[in-house]
Amino acid sequence: MRSLGLALILTLAACSAPGSVPSPSPSASTRNLDCADAIEPIATPPAGYTEVLAAVAVNANEQSEVSKGDEVYRLFAKTGLAVRAGQASTLSVTGRVAILWGNGARPWATTLKIPACPAKGGLDWLIYPGGFALDQPRCVPLIVQAGGERQAVPMPIGTTCPP
């Protein structure tokens, strides 16, 4: 988790002024979450996290802090992701926003496919480091698909979301 955040924060190349941010990289597309990248198995989602479609849990209740990003996405908001073991799902975002969860430097994505990862140590939830990259603070609709259902979760990234 720390290496991903540091890599993004230290990539201080040419942060553009608002309105002149380059278009998202062609590499921003669909990526697959690597189950082995979980940093910790837990029994239940962390306090303050919202469970979505019995598949993932995100901290949609607290405004994420933003830091400097890279030449494509000016800002980075680090936030964990809890994934329920055995539940496949898909996360996606639109507009000038990208997501990434898992260890190591991987290209940003607009869609993250999460396989039905196995439980670890008898615990049903897996925590992944990562977060959002974006051009300006905003309320980002994180679209979660699981079990044939779809739900948009407003994520307060550097700002609040309207009630």
N, C-alpha and C positions, 0 to 999 in steps of 0.2 A: 504494500500500500504506500509506504513512504517513498520507495524508489519511483513509482509512477508519478506521484505528486511533485517530487523534486525534479524529475525530468521535465515535466511540463512547466513548472515554475521557472526553472533555469533556462528554458528555451525562450529567451526574451527577445527574439528576433523581430524587429520592425513591427511593433504594436501600432496598428493604424488608428487614425481618428475615427470616431463613430461616423457611419455612413460611407466609409471608404474601405471597409473590410473586404478582402478578396473573397470570391465565391468559395464555398466549401471544396475541399480537395476531392478529386475523383475517387480517392480511396474511401471516402465516407459512403459506405453502403451497408451491406449485411455482413455481420460477423457472427461467429459461434462462440458461446461462452465455453471455456475449458473447465470441466468439473474439478480438475486437479488444482485449479487456482484458488479454491476456497482457502481463506486464511484461518477460519475457525468454525467448527460445528457448534451449534447451540440448541437448547431445548425449545425455546420460543423466540420470536422476534424481539429485538431490543425495545426497551421502553420508549414510547413516542413514535414508533414505527407503525404504519398503517398496512395491514394485510390486504392484499388485492387478489381477488379471485382464487383464494386458497393456494396460490402458487408463488407469490413474491411478497416481500414487505419492504416499504420505502419510508424514509423520514419526510413525509409530506406535511408535517405539522410545524416544522421549524425552518426558518429561512436559512438557506445554505450561504455561507460566506464565499465570495469569489476572490480569486487571485489572478495574477497575470498569466495568460496562456501563451499561445504561439502566433505565428504569422497568419494562420487561417482563422483560428478562433481566439479572439482577444482575451477571453476570460475562462477560467477553470473553476468549477465548484465541486469540491471533493465531498462525496456522500456515499455511504455504504449501501449495499444491496443484500437483502436476505432472500435466499431461494429455498423453497420447501423441497426437500429431497423427494424424488420420485414423480415430480410434477413438471412436465414440459411447458414452456411458455415462450412468448415473444414480447420484447419491449421495443417500442419505436418512438421517434420524435420527428418533427417536421420543421421546416424553415431553417434558419441559421443556428441550428443546435445539433450537437452530436453527443453520443454517449460511449462510454467504455467502462467495463467492469472486468476484473481479472488482473493477475500479476503480469509484469513485464510491459515493454513498450510495444503496443500493437496499434494499427491504424484505428482512428475514430470511426464510428459507424452511426448510421441513422436507424438501423435495426439490429437488435441483438437477439439471436435465437438461443434459448436456454434449454438444453436437453434435460431429460429426467435423471438428474444426478443421483447417485446412490448416497444413502445416509452414511455418516461417519461416526464411529464410536457410539452408535445407538441413538444419536441425536438427529432430529428431523429437519433442522434448518442449517443452512450453510451461509457464511458471510463472505462477501466479495468486496475488495476495494475498488474504487473508481469514482465515476461521477459524470458531470456534464461539461461540455465545452460550448461556449456561445459567444456571440458578438456583443451583447449588452445584457445587463440584468433584466430578468423578466419572469413571469409566471409561465413555466413550461408545462404543457400537457404531455405527460408520459403515458403513452398508450400501451396497455397491458392486454395481451390476448392469451387465454388459457381455457382449456376445457370447452372450446367452442364459443366462449364468451369474449367480450371486448369491453374494457373500461378505461376511460381517460382519468388520470390522477393529476391534479394541479400541483406542480412542484415549485415552491417559492425559491428561485435562484437569484440571490442578491437583491431581492425585493419581496414584497408580500403578494399573496394571491387574493383577489376579491372573494368575499364570503359567498 
